[in-house]
Amino acid sequence: MNKILNKFEAWKELFIKNIPNIAIALIVIFIAYFASRAINTFISKTLGKKIKQESVRNLVSRVASAFIFLTGLYIAMTVLKFDDTLKAIISAAGVSGIVIGLALQGTLSNTISGVVLSFRQNLNIGNWVESNGFSGEVIDINLNYFVIREADNNMVVIPNKTILENPFKNYSLTTKMRVSIECGVEYGADLKKVEKLTKKTIEENFNQKALGKNVEFYYTEFADSSINFLCRFWVDSKNALQKLSAKSNAIIEIKKAFDKENINIPFPIRTLEFTNNLNVNKDKSIEKIS
């Protein structure tokens, strides 16, 4: 018991003796923390004028912020006279680095993939992309994962390695998207009139000349109850939602135009014929039921 009390007493004296060093170390860590945040903001604003890619700006600012904080932490440990401990950790890191590297192979792969994705010219924060079965706006590209916000506002977190190793579609690389509408008209309709009316409706509601494009119209098949056609046109859009909205408006306008000209869009009809070849005596049937 005396040995334990003596040990606590020695620790108490050592703590009191090192109070100035502990206070300095805490101040250094405190300054390093706020300095790292300030550096993060400063670099983001400075690089914003020179680097258009937000993902690159975020990567550089995060690395700089981490470096400032780790430097402050190192100074604080030096003030507390943990130099020998640091040397031991650094020397042991060389031996255990291989083991740790193998254990964290997936994490390191995602980190490297995050750096690569951050510098890709054809991918940036704010783009509308589709990859690995998910589609939405890119919210963040960091060193571990890739964040997409879908149209229903759900957040999808995808490992960077998965994005880098699989193809993705970036809708934001161009402001032009082609919309395709499939429809059908009755067999008795004037096909030339239908084609002319559909093209006119699309051109009046979607300026194709400004985009340097033309409305395409093709009859595709003789279906069971209709003659089907495909109409394709272009819209100024940067994401799938704008494309979907344009398609919806086009369907509404085509339906209005067809109704005005009494052009019928048929739906499948099945005709049933019932023949009664049985000579049924109605009176006897009633008697039997009674």
C-alpha positions as a LaTeX table, in Angstrom:
\begin{tabular}{lrrr}
\hline
Residue & $x$ (\AA) & $y$ (\AA) & $z$ (\AA) \\
\hline
Met1 & 0.00 & 0.00 & 0.00 \\
Asn2 & 2.88 & 2.33 & 0.83 \\
Lys3 & 4.42 & 1.65 & $-2.60$ \\
Ile4 & 1.16 & 2.60 & $-4.29$ \\
Leu5 & 0.85 & 5.78 & $-2.24$ \\
Asn6 & 4.48 & 6.66 & $-2.98$ \\
Lys7 & 3.82 & 6.12 & $-6.70$ \\
Phe8 & 0.79 & 8.40 & $-6.65$ \\
Glu9 & 2.79 & 10.98 & $-4.75$ \\
Ala10 & 5.55 & 10.86 & $-7.36$ \\
Trp11 & 2.99 & 11.27 & $-10.15$ \\
Lys12 & 1.46 & 14.21 & $-8.31$ \\
Glu13 & 4.84 & 15.94 & $-8.00$ \\
Leu14 & 5.58 & 15.23 & $-11.67$ \\
Phe15 & 2.21 & 16.64 & $-12.69$ \\
Ile16 & 2.69 & 19.81 & $-10.65$ \\
Lys17 & 6.20 & 20.18 & $-12.03$ \\
Asn18 & 4.93 & 19.90 & $-15.63$ \\
Ile19 & 1.86 & 22.12 & $-15.28$ \\
Pro20 & 3.54 & 24.93 & $-17.31$ \\
Asn21 & 4.44 & 22.45 & $-20.08$ \\
Ile22 & 0.92 & 20.97 & $-20.09$ \\
Ala23 & $-0.57$ & 24.46 & $-20.30$ \\
Ile24 & 1.72 & 25.36 & $-23.22$ \\
Ala25 & 0.89 & 22.05 & $-24.98$ \\
Leu26 & $-2.86$ & 22.68 & $-24.63$ \\
Ile27 & $-2.46$ & 26.22 & $-25.96$ \\
Val28 & $-0.46$ & 24.90 & $-28.93$ \\
Ile29 & $-3.12$ & 22.28 & $-29.74$ \\
Phe30 & $-5.85$ & 24.91 & $-29.36$ \\
Ile31 & $-4.04$ & 27.30 & $-31.73$ \\
Ala32 & $-3.29$ & 24.49 & $-34.19$ \\
Tyr33 & $-6.96$ & 23.46 & $-34.29$ \\
Phe34 & $-8.27$ & 26.93 & $-35.12$ \\
Ala35 & $-5.32$ & 27.61 & $-37.44$ \\
Ser36 & $-6.14$ & 24.45 & $-39.41$ \\
Arg37 & $-9.75$ & 25.59 & $-39.81$ \\
Ala38 & $-8.62$ & 29.06 & $-40.88$ \\
Ile39 & $-6.16$ & 27.59 & $-43.36$ \\
Asn40 & $-8.93$ & 25.38 & $-44.74$ \\
Thr41 & $-11.19$ & 28.37 & $-45.37$ \\
Phe42 & $-8.36$ & 30.56 & $-46.70$ \\
Ile43 & $-7.10$ & 27.97 & $-49.18$ \\
Ser44 & $-10.62$ & 27.21 & $-50.40$ \\
Lys45 & $-11.25$ & 30.88 & $-51.15$ \\
Thr46 & $-7.80$ & 31.46 & $-52.67$ \\
Leu47 & $-7.88$ & 28.38 & $-54.89$ \\
Gly48 & $-11.47$ & 29.14 & $-55.84$ \\
Lys49 & $-10.19$ & 31.92 & $-58.09$ \\
Lys50 & $-7.67$ & 29.67 & $-59.84$ \\
Ile51 & $-9.05$ & 26.12 & $-59.66$ \\
Lys52 & $-12.60$ & 25.59 & $-60.91$ \\
Gln53 & $-12.89$ & 22.03 & $-59.66$ \\
Glu54 & $-14.40$ & 22.12 & $-56.19$ \\
Ser55 & $-13.24$ & 18.58 & $-55.44$ \\
Val56 & $-9.58$ & 19.60 & $-55.97$ \\
Arg57 & $-10.02$ & 22.67 & $-53.77$ \\
Asn58 & $-11.54$ & 20.54 & $-51.02$ \\
Leu59 & $-8.75$ & 17.97 & $-51.25$ \\
Val60 & $-5.95$ & 20.56 & $-51.04$ \\
Ser61 & $-7.61$ & 22.47 & $-48.19$ \\
Arg62 & $-8.23$ & 19.28 & $-46.19$ \\
Val63 & $-4.65$ & 18.08 & $-46.61$ \\
Ala64 & $-3.28$ & 21.49 & $-45.60$ \\
Ser65 & $-5.61$ & 21.61 & $-42.61$ \\
Ala66 & $-4.54$ & 18.14 & $-41.46$ \\
Phe67 & $-0.86$ & 19.05 & $-41.88$ \\
Ile68 & $-1.23$ & 22.19 & $-39.70$ \\
Phe69 & $-3.02$ & 20.28 & $-36.95$ \\
Leu70 & $-0.51$ & 17.39 & $-36.97$ \\
Thr71 & 2.35 & 19.90 & $-36.79$ \\
Gly72 & 0.76 & 21.50 & $-33.75$ \\
Leu73 & 0.27 & 18.08 & $-32.18$ \\
Tyr74 & 3.93 & 17.25 & $-32.75$ \\
Ile75 & 5.04 & 20.52 & $-31.13$ \\
Ala76 & 2.75 & 19.85 & $-28.16$ \\
Met77 & 4.25 & 16.37 & $-27.65$ \\
Thr78 & 7.73 & 17.86 & $-27.89$ \\
Val79 & 6.85 & 20.41 & $-25.19$ \\
Leu80 & 5.67 & 17.53 & $-22.99$ \\
Lys81 & 9.02 & 15.82 & $-23.64$ \\
Phe82 & 7.54 & 12.87 & $-25.46$ \\
Asp83 & 10.43 & 12.86 & $-27.95$ \\
Asp84 & 11.53 & 9.35 & $-27.04$ \\
Thr85 & 7.97 & 8.10 & $-27.40$ \\
Leu86 & 7.69 & 9.68 & $-30.85$ \\
Lys87 & 10.96 & 8.11 & $-31.96$ \\
Ala88 & 9.78 & 4.72 & $-30.77$ \\
Ile89 & 6.51 & 5.12 & $-32.65$ \\
Ile90 & 8.27 & 6.20 & $-35.84$ \\
Ser91 & 10.78 & 3.33 & $-35.66$ \\
Ala92 & 8.01 & 0.83 & $-35.02$ \\
Ala93 & 5.97 & 2.23 & $-37.89$ \\
Gly94 & 8.51 & 0.94 & $-40.40$ \\
Val95 & 8.17 & $-2.61$ & $-39.12$ \\
Ser96 & 4.41 & $-2.60$ & $-38.70$ \\
Gly97 & 3.73 & $-0.55$ & $-41.82$ \\
Ile98 & 3.55 & $-3.60$ & $-44.05$ \\
Val99 & 1.13 & $-5.39$ & $-41.71$ \\
Ile100 & $-1.06$ & $-2.30$ & $-41.35$ \\
Gly101 & $-0.95$ & $-1.72$ & $-45.10$ \\
Leu102 & $-2.23$ & $-5.23$ & $-45.78$ \\
Ala103 & $-4.95$ & $-4.89$ & $-43.13$ \\
Leu104 & $-6.08$ & $-1.52$ & $-44.48$ \\
Gln105 & $-5.70$ & $-2.39$ & $-48.15$ \\
Gly106 & $-9.33$ & $-1.53$ & $-48.93$ \\
Thr107 & $-9.16$ & 1.78 & $-47.04$ \\
Leu108 & $-5.90$ & 2.79 & $-48.74$ \\
Ser109 & $-7.37$ & 1.87 & $-52.10$ \\
Asn110 & $-10.36$ & 4.13 & $-51.43$ \\
Thr111 & $-8.03$ & 6.93 & $-50.33$ \\
Ile112 & $-5.95$ & 6.74 & $-53.49$ \\
Ser113 & $-9.12$ & 6.51 & $-55.58$ \\
Gly114 & $-10.44$ & 9.62 & $-53.81$ \\
Val115 & $-7.34$ & 11.57 & $-54.81$ \\
Val116 & $-7.69$ & 10.40 & $-58.42$ \\
Leu117 & $-11.40$ & 11.25 & $-58.54$ \\
Ser118 & $-10.75$ & 14.71 & $-57.09$ \\
Phe119 & $-8.46$ & 15.58 & $-60.01$ \\
Arg120 & $-10.67$ & 14.18 & $-62.77$ \\
Gln121 & $-11.73$ & 16.88 & $-65.20$ \\
Asn122 & $-14.96$ & 15.10 & $-66.18$ \\
Leu123 & $-16.29$ & 14.79 & $-62.64$ \\
Asn124 & $-16.96$ & 17.54 & $-60.12$ \\
Ile125 & $-19.17$ & 18.38 & $-57.16$ \\
Gly126 & $-22.59$ & 19.53 & $-58.32$ \\
Asn127 & $-22.63$ & 17.28 & $-61.39$ \\
Trp128 & $-25.58$ & 14.96 & $-62.00$ \\
Val129 & $-24.15$ & 11.47 & $-62.50$ \\
Glu130 & $-25.30$ & 7.88 & $-62.76$ \\
Ser131 & $-23.12$ & 5.01 & $-61.56$ \\
Asn132 & $-23.48$ & 1.58 & $-59.96$ \\
Gly133 & $-27.25$ & 1.71 & $-60.30$ \\
Phe134 & $-27.58$ & 5.09 & $-58.55$ \\
Ser135 & $-28.33$ & 8.48 & $-60.09$ \\
Gly136 & $-28.15$ & 11.91 & $-58.48$ \\
Glu137 & $-26.17$ & 15.06 & $-57.72$ \\
Val138 & $-22.58$ & 14.75 & $-56.48$ \\
Ile139 & $-22.49$ & 16.25 & $-52.98$ \\
Asp140 & $-18.98$ & 15.37 & $-51.83$ \\
Ile141 & $-15.80$ & 13.63 & $-52.99$ \\
Asn142 & $-13.49$ & 12.95 & $-50.07$ \\
Leu143 & $-10.64$ & 10.55 & $-49.38$ \\
Asn144 & $-12.90$ & 7.65 & $-48.37$ \\
Tyr145 & $-16.21$ & 7.79 & $-50.16$ \\
Phe146 & $-18.32$ & 9.42 & $-52.85$ \\
Val147 & $-21.68$ & 10.97 & $-51.87$ \\
Ile148 & $-24.65$ & 11.25 & $-54.26$ \\
Arg149 & $-28.00$ & 12.89 & $-53.48$ \\
Glu150 & $-30.77$ & 11.18 & $-55.43$ \\
Ala151 & $-33.88$ & 12.84 & $-56.82$ \\
Asp152 & $-35.89$ & 11.72 & $-53.77$ \\
Asn153 & $-33.31$ & 13.46 & $-51.51$ \\
Asn154 & $-31.77$ & 10.20 & $-50.29$ \\
Met155 & $-28.01$ & 10.26 & $-49.74$ \\
Val156 & $-26.03$ & 7.42 & $-51.31$ \\
Val157 & $-22.50$ & 6.80 & $-50.01$ \\
Ile158 & $-20.35$ & 4.83 & $-52.45$ \\
Pro159 & $-16.71$ & 3.77 & $-51.88$ \\
Asn160 & $-14.33$ & 5.68 & $-54.14$ \\
Lys161 & $-12.82$ & 2.46 & $-55.46$ \\
Thr162 & $-16.22$ & 1.36 & $-56.77$ \\
Ile163 & $-16.71$ & 4.63 & $-58.65$ \\
Leu164 & $-13.22$ & 4.53 & $-60.16$ \\
Glu165 & $-13.46$ & 0.92 & $-61.33$ \\
Asn166 & $-16.93$ & 1.19 & $-62.90$ \\
Pro167 & $-18.26$ & 3.35 & $-65.72$ \\
Phe168 & $-20.38$ & 6.37 & $-64.84$ \\
Lys169 & $-22.60$ & 8.70 & $-66.83$ \\
Asn170 & $-22.22$ & 12.44 & $-66.25$ \\
Tyr171 & $-25.28$ & 14.36 & $-67.44$ \\
Ser172 & $-23.71$ & 17.72 & $-66.59$ \\
Leu173 & $-20.90$ & 17.56 & $-69.14$ \\
Thr174 & $-23.31$ & 18.82 & $-71.80$ \\
Thr175 & $-26.32$ & 21.11 & $-71.67$ \\
Lys176 & $-28.11$ & 19.21 & $-74.44$ \\
Met177 & $-30.16$ & 16.06 & $-73.87$ \\
Arg178 & $-32.30$ & 14.10 & $-76.29$ \\
Val179 & $-35.82$ & 13.15 & $-75.25$ \\
Ser180 & $-37.59$ & 10.16 & $-76.81$ \\
Ile181 & $-41.37$ & 9.70 & $-76.77$ \\
Glu182 & $-43.14$ & 6.58 & $-77.97$ \\
Cys183 & $-46.85$ & 6.71 & $-78.79$ \\
Gly184 & $-49.47$ & 5.19 & $-81.05$ \\
Val185 & $-52.43$ & 6.33 & $-83.16$ \\
Glu186 & $-55.46$ & 4.50 & $-84.48$ \\
Tyr187 & $-55.30$ & 2.69 & $-87.81$ \\
Gly188 & $-57.80$ & 5.10 & $-89.35$ \\
Ala189 & $-55.67$ & 8.18 & $-88.64$ \\
Asp190 & $-53.99$ & 10.25 & $-91.36$ \\
Leu191 & $-50.35$ & 9.33 & $-90.73$ \\
Lys192 & $-48.93$ & 12.33 & $-92.60$ \\
Lys193 & $-51.11$ & 14.65 & $-90.54$ \\
Val194 & $-50.04$ & 12.94 & $-87.30$ \\
Glu195 & $-46.37$ & 13.36 & $-88.19$ \\
Lys196 & $-46.77$ & 17.00 & $-89.17$ \\
Leu197 & $-48.85$ & 17.84 & $-86.08$ \\
Thr198 & $-46.42$ & 16.12 & $-83.68$ \\
Lys199 & $-43.38$ & 17.90 & $-85.11$ \\
Lys200 & $-45.19$ & 21.25 & $-85.05$ \\
Thr201 & $-46.24$ & 20.76 & $-81.42$ \\
Ile202 & $-42.69$ & 19.94 & $-80.32$ \\
Glu203 & $-41.15$ & 22.84 & $-82.23$ \\
Glu204 & $-43.62$ & 25.32 & $-80.75$ \\
Asn205 & $-42.87$ & 24.24 & $-77.18$ \\
Phe206 & $-39.17$ & 23.38 & $-77.44$ \\
Asn207 & $-36.93$ & 25.67 & $-79.46$ \\
Gln208 & $-34.96$ & 23.28 & $-81.63$ \\
Lys209 & $-33.38$ & 25.95 & $-83.84$ \\
Ala210 & $-31.64$ & 27.54 & $-80.84$ \\
Leu211 & $-30.04$ & 24.15 & $-80.10$ \\
Gly212 & $-29.16$ & 23.56 & $-83.73$ \\
Lys213 & $-31.27$ & 20.39 & $-83.86$ \\
Asn214 & $-34.37$ & 19.08 & $-85.61$ \\
Val215 & $-37.34$ & 17.04 & $-84.43$ \\
Glu216 & $-37.11$ & 13.40 & $-85.51$ \\
Phe217 & $-40.24$ & 11.36 & $-86.22$ \\
Tyr218 & $-40.42$ & 7.69 & $-87.21$ \\
Tyr219 & $-43.23$ & 5.17 & $-87.44$ \\
Thr220 & $-41.94$ & 2.01 & $-85.79$ \\
Glu221 & $-44.52$ & $-0.79$ & $-86.01$ \\
Phe222 & $-48.02$ & $-2.05$ & $-86.72$ \\
Ala223 & $-49.13$ & $-2.98$ & $-83.22$ \\
Asp224 & $-52.27$ & $-4.88$ & $-82.18$ \\
Ser225 & $-54.49$ & $-1.83$ & $-81.87$ \\
Ser226 & $-52.35$ & 1.09 & $-83.07$ \\
Ile227 & $-49.62$ & 2.26 & $-85.41$ \\
Asn228 & $-46.75$ & 3.22 & $-83.11$ \\
Phe229 & $-44.27$ & 6.02 & $-83.66$ \\
Leu230 & $-41.11$ & 7.40 & $-82.06$ \\
Cys231 & $-40.51$ & 11.13 & $-81.69$ \\
Arg232 & $-37.11$ & 12.46 & $-80.63$ \\
Phe233 & $-36.12$ & 16.02 & $-79.85$ \\
Trp234 & $-33.51$ & 17.97 & $-77.86$ \\
Val235 & $-33.78$ & 20.09 & $-74.72$ \\
Asp236 & $-31.45$ & 22.38 & $-72.81$ \\
Ser237 & $-30.91$ & 20.35 & $-69.64$ \\
Lys238 & $-28.14$ & 19.57 & $-67.17$ \\
Asn239 & $-29.70$ & 16.75 & $-65.15$ \\
Ala240 & $-32.14$ & 13.89 & $-65.47$ \\
Leu241 & $-34.90$ & 15.76 & $-63.61$ \\
Gln242 & $-35.01$ & 18.53 & $-66.21$ \\
Lys243 & $-35.08$ & 15.91 & $-68.95$ \\
Leu244 & $-37.96$ & 14.10 & $-67.24$ \\
Ser245 & $-39.86$ & 17.37 & $-66.83$ \\
Ala246 & $-39.41$ & 18.17 & $-70.54$ \\
Lys247 & $-40.70$ & 14.73 & $-71.51$ \\
Ser248 & $-43.75$ & 15.16 & $-69.29$ \\
Asn249 & $-44.56$ & 18.57 & $-70.82$ \\
Ala250 & $-44.14$ & 17.15 & $-74.34$ \\
Ile251 & $-46.61$ & 14.34 & $-73.62$ \\
Ile252 & $-49.17$ & 16.86 & $-72.30$ \\
Glu253 & $-48.84$ & 19.10 & $-75.36$ \\
Ile254 & $-49.04$ & 16.20 & $-77.83$ \\
Lys255 & $-52.17$ & 14.90 & $-76.12$ \\
Lys256 & $-53.76$ & 18.37 & $-76.31$ \\
Ala257 & $-52.93$ & 18.68 & $-79.99$ \\
Phe258 & $-54.30$ & 15.21 & $-80.80$ \\
Asp259 & $-57.53$ & 15.88 & $-78.87$ \\
Lys260 & $-58.03$ & 19.16 & $-80.73$ \\
Glu261 & $-57.70$ & 17.41 & $-84.10$ \\
Asn262 & $-59.76$ & 14.37 & $-83.00$ \\
Ile263 & $-56.80$ & 12.02 & $-83.39$ \\
Asn264 & $-57.36$ & 8.98 & $-81.21$ \\
Ile265 & $-54.62$ & 7.33 & $-79.14$ \\
Pro266 & $-56.07$ & 3.80 & $-78.82$ \\
Phe267 & $-55.70$ & 1.39 & $-75.98$ \\
Pro268 & $-55.88$ & $-2.42$ & $-76.26$ \\
Ile269 & $-59.48$ & $-3.65$ & $-76.70$ \\
Arg270 & $-60.60$ & $-7.26$ & $-76.44$ \\
Thr271 & $-63.98$ & $-8.24$ & $-77.93$ \\
Leu272 & $-65.77$ & $-11.22$ & $-76.42$ \\
Glu273 & $-68.57$ & $-13.04$ & $-78.27$ \\
Phe274 & $-71.02$ & $-15.26$ & $-76.37$ \\
Thr275 & $-73.20$ & $-17.68$ & $-78.40$ \\
Asn276 & $-76.07$ & $-19.65$ & $-76.77$ \\
Asn277 & $-76.60$ & $-22.89$ & $-78.70$ \\
Leu278 & $-78.40$ & $-24.63$ & $-75.87$ \\
Asn279 & $-82.19$ & $-24.89$ & $-75.97$ \\
Val280 & $-83.01$ & $-24.07$ & $-72.42$ \\
Asn281 & $-86.62$ & $-24.15$ & $-71.27$ \\
Lys282 & $-86.91$ & $-21.07$ & $-69.17$ \\
Asp283 & $-90.11$ & $-22.16$ & $-67.38$ \\
Lys284 & $-88.77$ & $-25.56$ & $-66.39$ \\
Ser285 & $-85.59$ & $-23.97$ & $-65.10$ \\
Ile286 & $-87.64$ & $-21.67$ & $-62.90$ \\
Glu287 & $-89.68$ & $-24.61$ & $-61.60$ \\
Lys288 & $-86.55$ & $-26.58$ & $-60.73$ \\
Ile289 & $-85.10$ & $-23.64$ & $-58.91$ \\
Ser290 & $-88.34$ & $-23.29$ & $-56.96$ \\
\hline
\end{tabular}
